[in-house]
């Protein structure tokens, strides 16, 4: 009898050990299948520039490789990251940028950069060549998005302020479960200043019932059929969703533009809960 009980205890012990190993293995497989993100919010990490494409005289697209072809950057929708470089005097400079890619773009991320003559970080990007490394830290930002949290987004963008708007728009439209509509007003000085125009036009072509873009130029070319001057209250009334609890207006541009847009929106009845500034 004692031998039988001892044998039974031994079998139970083995079963418990096997179950524990099985659970540990299952957890390991679960963790290993979860994509490991590359960004670190506390420390800068360096990523190699693998392709530089000049889009205009002062705009270029920079493609950076992640550690493996299946690596994920780890940047939530609508957030940004800090990029570190050297200015004209060799001093460190840090500036926030939003990639135009999403975490669904595995193995790399892209930045579309407008390089200003006196810009400190612009100097760093202007000097970058394929094979160089960029130091990046993140994610950063207050924007939190869940699919379907609003019925529609109105977007007011100026110049390089288009990058977070483009990222949000892509994430929404490429998610078959997200039915949010997008109404973008995008302002620039001249036609050649319009960033990501080809990509924006492709989105409106692919999703004509979901996304609209109204371009505004301060110095339009002859025959221009878009908006002229600066974004006005009337433009917002025509091209953005009306004030409602289930809409939100996003804005991103130079400080004077952001201030003017905030005043327009308040005058039109958009309360603070209906607005977000990147």
C-alpha positions in Angstrom: 0.0 0.0 0.0 2.8 2.4 0.9 4.6 1.5 -2.3 1.3 2.3 -4.3 0.9 5.7 -2.6 4.5 6.5 -3.1 4.2 5.6 -6.8 1.0 7.8 -7.1 2.7 10.8 -5.5 5.6 10.4 -7.9 3.2 10.4 -10.9 1.4 13.4 -9.6 4.7 15.3 -9.1 5.7 14.5 -12.6 2.4 15.6 -14.0 2.7 18.9 -12.1 6.2 19.4 -13.4 5.1 18.7 -17.0 2.2 21.1 -16.6 4.5 23.8 -15.3 7.0 23.3 -18.2 4.1 23.4 -20.6 2.8 26.6 -19.2 6.2 28.2 -19.3 6.7 27.0 -22.9 3.3 28.4 -23.9 4.2 31.8 -22.2 7.6 31.9 -23.9 6.0 31.2 -27.3 3.4 34.0 -26.6 6.0 36.5 -25.6 8.3 35.6 -28.5 5.5 36.0 -31.0 4.7 39.5 -29.7 6.7 41.9 -31.9 9.5 43.5 -30.0 9.4 47.3 -30.5 12.6 49.2 -31.3 11.9 52.5 -29.7 13.0 53.3 -26.2 11.3 56.2 -24.4 14.4 56.8 -22.2 17.4 56.1 -24.3 18.4 57.1 -27.9 18.8 54.3 -30.3 20.6 54.5 -33.6 19.1 53.4 -37.0 20.9 53.2 -40.3 19.9 55.4 -43.3 19.5 52.9 -46.2 17.8 55.1 -48.7 17.6 58.9 -49.3 15.2 60.2 -52.0 15.3 63.9 -52.9 11.7 65.0 -53.5 12.4 68.7 -54.2 15.1 71.2 -53.7 14.6 71.3 -50.0 12.6 68.1 -49.2 13.8 64.5 -49.0 12.5 61.2 -47.9 14.8 59.2 -45.5 14.3 55.5 -45.1 15.9 53.9 -42.0 16.4 50.2 -41.4 15.2 48.5 -38.2 17.3 45.6 -36.8 15.5 42.9 -38.7 13.1 42.7 -41.6 10.2 41.9 -39.2 11.1 44.5 -36.6 8.5 47.0 -35.5 9.3 50.6 -34.7 6.7 50.8 -31.9 5.2 54.2 -32.4 1.5 54.6 -31.5 -0.7 56.3 -34.1 -0.4 60.1 -34.1 2.6 60.2 -31.7 6.1 61.4 -32.6 9.7 60.7 -31.6 12.8 62.8 -30.8 15.6 62.8 -33.3 19.1 63.9 -32.3 21.8 65.4 -34.6 24.5 68.0 -35.0 23.9 71.6 -36.1 26.2 73.9 -38.1 28.5 74.4 -35.1 28.7 70.7 -34.2 26.4 71.1 -31.2 23.8 68.6 -30.3 20.2 69.4 -31.4 17.0 67.4 -30.7 13.8 67.9 -32.6 10.5 65.9 -32.8 9.4 64.3 -36.0 6.5 62.0 -37.0 7.3 59.2 -39.4 5.0 58.7 -42.5 5.1 55.0 -41.9 3.1 52.8 -39.5 4.0 49.8 -37.4 2.4 47.7 -40.1 5.5 48.7 -42.2 7.8 46.1 -40.9 11.6 46.4 -40.9 11.9 50.1 -41.5 10.5 53.6 -41.0 10.5 56.7 -43.1 10.7 60.4 -42.4 9.8 63.2 -44.9 11.9 66.2 -44.0 11.8 69.8 -45.2 15.2 71.3 -44.7 15.3 75.0 -43.9 18.4 77.1 -44.7 18.9 78.1 -41.0 17.3 75.1 -39.4 19.7 73.4 -36.9 18.3 69.9 -37.3 17.8 70.7 -41.1 21.6 70.9 -41.3 22.0 67.4 -39.9 19.5 65.9 -42.4 21.0 67.9 -45.2 24.4 66.3 -44.5 23.1 62.8 -44.0 24.2 60.2 -46.5 23.2 56.6 -47.0 25.0 54.5 -44.4 24.9 57.2 -41.7 23.0 56.6 -38.5 20.2 58.7 -36.8 19.7 58.7 -33.0 16.0 58.4 -32.1 14.1 58.2 -28.8 10.3 57.8 -28.2 7.4 57.5 -28.4 6.2 60.9 -27.3 3.0 62.8 -27.5 -0.5 63.2 -25.9 -2.6 61.9 -28.8 -4.4 58.6 -28.0 -6.4 57.0 -30.7 -8.7 54.0 -30.8 -10.6 52.9 -33.9 -14.1 54.4 -34.1 -13.6 56.8 -31.2 -15.1 59.6 -33.4 -17.4 59.6 -36.4 -15.2 62.0 -38.3 -12.0 63.9 -38.0 -11.5 67.4 -39.4 -7.8 68.1 -40.0 -6.1 71.5 -40.4 -2.5 71.2 -41.4 0.1 73.7 -42.5 3.5 72.8 -44.1 5.3 70.0 -42.3 2.3 69.7 -40.0 0.9 67.2 -42.5 3.0 64.3 -41.2 0.9 63.4 -38.1 -2.3 63.9 -40.1 -1.0 61.6 -42.9 -0.1 58.9 -40.3 -3.5 59.1 -38.6 -5.3 59.0 -42.0 -3.3 56.0 -43.2 -4.0 54.1 -40.0 -7.7 54.8 -40.2 -8.2 54.0 -43.9 -6.1 50.9 -43.9 -8.0 49.4 -41.0 -11.1 47.6 -42.4 -12.8 47.8 -39.0 -12.4 51.6 -38.7 -15.2 53.6 -40.4 -14.0 57.1 -39.4 -14.3 59.8 -42.1 -11.5 62.2 -42.7 -11.8 65.8 -43.9 -8.4 67.5 -44.4 -7.6 71.1 -45.2 -3.9 71.5 -46.1 -2.3 74.9 -46.4 1.1 75.9 -47.9 2.8 78.9 -49.5 3.3 77.5 -53.0 2.4 74.4 -55.0 6.0 73.0 -54.7 5.7 73.2 -50.9 2.9 70.6 -50.7 4.4 67.6 -49.0 3.1 64.0 -49.6 0.7 65.3 -52.3 1.0 62.1 -54.4 0.3 59.9 -51.3 -2.6 62.1 -50.2 -4.2 62.0 -53.7 -3.7 58.2 -53.7 -5.6 57.9 -50.4 -8.5 60.1 -51.7 -8.6 58.0 -54.9 -8.7 54.7 -53.0 -11.2 55.9 -50.4 -13.3 58.6 -52.2 -16.2 58.3 -49.7 -14.0 58.3 -46.6 -11.4 61.0 -47.2 -11.4 64.5 -48.8 -8.5 66.9 -49.1 -8.8 70.7 -49.8 -5.5 72.3 -50.7 -4.9 76.0 -49.9 -2.1 78.1 -51.3 -0.9 81.6 -50.4 0.8 82.0 -53.7 -1.1 79.8 -56.1 -0.1 79.1 -59.7 -2.1 80.3 -62.7 -5.3 78.2 -63.1 -5.3 76.9 -59.5 -8.7 75.6 -58.5 -8.1 75.1 -54.8 -8.2 77.6 -51.9 -6.3 80.8 -51.9 -4.7 82.7 -49.0 -4.9 81.3 -45.5 -7.4 78.8 -44.0 -10.5 80.8 -43.2 -13.6 80.2 -41.1 -15.6 79.8 -44.3 -13.3 77.0 -45.5 -13.6 75.2 -42.2 -17.4 75.4 -42.4 -17.5 74.0 -45.9 -14.8 71.3 -45.7 -14.8 70.1 -42.1 -17.5 68.3 -40.1 -19.8 70.6 -38.1 -19.4 70.9 -34.3 -20.8 67.7 -32.6 -20.0 65.4 -29.7 -18.7 62.6 -32.0 -16.2 64.6 -34.1 -12.8 66.1 -33.5 -10.7 68.7 -35.2 -7.0 68.1 -35.3 -4.6 70.9 -36.1 -0.8 71.1 -36.7 1.2 73.9 -38.2 3.4 76.9 -37.4 2.5 78.6 -34.1 0.8 81.6 -35.8 -1.4 79.3 -37.8 -2.3 77.2 -34.8 -3.3 80.3 -32.9 -5.4 81.5 -35.8 -7.1 78.1 -36.2 -7.9 78.0 -32.5 -9.7 81.3 -32.8 -11.6 80.2 -35.9 -12.7 77.0 -34.3 -13.9 78.7 -31.1 -15.9 81.3 -33.2 -17.5 78.4 -35.1 -18.6 76.7 -31.9 -16.0 73.9 -31.6 -15.5 73.5 -27.8 -12.1 72.4 -26.4 -13.2 68.7 -26.2 -13.7 68.8 -30.0 -10.2 70.0 -30.7 -6.6 68.6 -30.5 -3.3 70.3 -31.4 -0.3 68.2 -32.2 
